[in-house]
Amino acid sequence: MRRADTGELLRAHTQTWQALREYLHLKYDDAVVDDWFDHFTLVARPYIREKVRLTREFALHLDEGAERFARIYDALLQELLKEALAAPQKKSFVPPDFSHS
């Protein structure tokens, strides 16, 4: 995958989540600061960053180990999403403490 393709995909995904966020806000008016969506994006960001790095390693060097770990990150992100969607509406979360990483 070329760098330009990756950038286009990232822009497309960003526009998608922004559109969904606005739609949910207009339809349900449940977009509050530090709600499930903010919590999910904050917690998922390090997972996504590592998955992108591993996917790039696999694409550039055909590293089978990187591909396996990228699949593990897919499963972790799905679990995070499931937990986030199960949270009650308009619930605020305490920000996670990543200082020990």
C-alpha positions in Angstrom: 0.0 0.0 0.0 1.4 3.4 -1.0 1.7 6.2 1.5 -0.8 8.3 -0.5 -3.3 5.4 -0.3 -2.9 5.2 3.5 -3.4 9.0 3.8 -6.6 8.8 1.7 -7.9 5.9 3.8 -7.2 7.8 7.0 -9.0 10.9 5.7 -12.0 8.8 4.5 -12.2 7.0 7.9 -11.9 10.3 9.7 -14.7 11.9 7.6 -16.8 8.8 8.3 -16.6 8.9 12.0 -17.1 12.7 12.0 -20.3 12.2 9.9 -21.5 9.4 12.2 -20.8 11.5 15.3 -22.8 14.5 13.9 -25.7 12.2 12.8 -25.9 10.6 16.3 -25.8 14.1 17.9 -28.6 15.3 15.7 -30.7 12.1 16.0 -30.2 11.2 19.7 -28.5 14.4 21.1 -26.3 12.1 23.2 -22.9 13.6 22.3 -21.6 15.0 25.5 -18.0 15.7 26.4 -16.2 12.6 27.7 -19.0 10.2 26.6 -18.5 6.7 25.3 -17.3 7.9 21.9 -14.5 10.2 23.4 -13.6 7.4 25.8 -13.4 4.8 23.0 -11.2 7.0 20.7 -8.9 7.9 23.6 -8.5 4.2 24.6 -8.4 2.9 21.1 -5.8 5.4 19.7 -2.7 3.5 21.0 -4.1 0.2 19.7 -4.8 1.7 16.3 -1.4 3.3 16.1 0.3 0.0 16.8 -2.0 -1.9 14.4 -1.1 0.6 11.6 2.6 0.2 12.4 2.4 -3.6 12.3 0.3 -3.6 9.1 3.0 -1.3 7.5 5.7 -3.8 8.6 3.8 -6.6 7.0 3.1 -4.7 3.8 6.7 -3.5 3.4 8.6 -6.6 4.6 6.0 -9.4 4.4 6.6 -10.0 8.2 4.2 -12.8 9.1 4.6 -12.1 12.8 3.5 -8.5 12.3 0.4 -9.6 10.4 -0.5 -12.0 13.3 -0.2 -9.2 15.8 -2.2 -6.8 13.6 -5.0 -9.4 13.7 -4.8 -9.5 17.5 -5.1 -5.7 17.6 -8.2 -6.0 15.4 -9.8 -8.3 18.0 -8.8 -6.0 20.9 -10.4 -3.0 19.1 -13.6 -5.0 18.5 -13.7 -5.8 22.2 -13.2 -2.1 23.1 -15.9 -1.1 20.7 -18.3 -3.6 22.2 -17.6 -2.3 25.7 -18.0 1.3 24.5 -21.3 0.6 22.8 -22.6 -1.2 25.9 -22.0 1.9 28.1 -25.1 3.9 29.1 -25.8 7.0 27.0 -24.5 10.4 28.3 -22.1 8.6 30.7 -18.8 10.4 31.2 -15.6 8.5 31.8 -12.5 9.2 33.8 -9.7 9.6 31.3 -7.3 6.5 31.3 -3.9 6.9 32.8 -1.3 6.0 30.1 1.6 7.4 32.1 2.7 3.9 33.2 3.1 2.6 29.7 
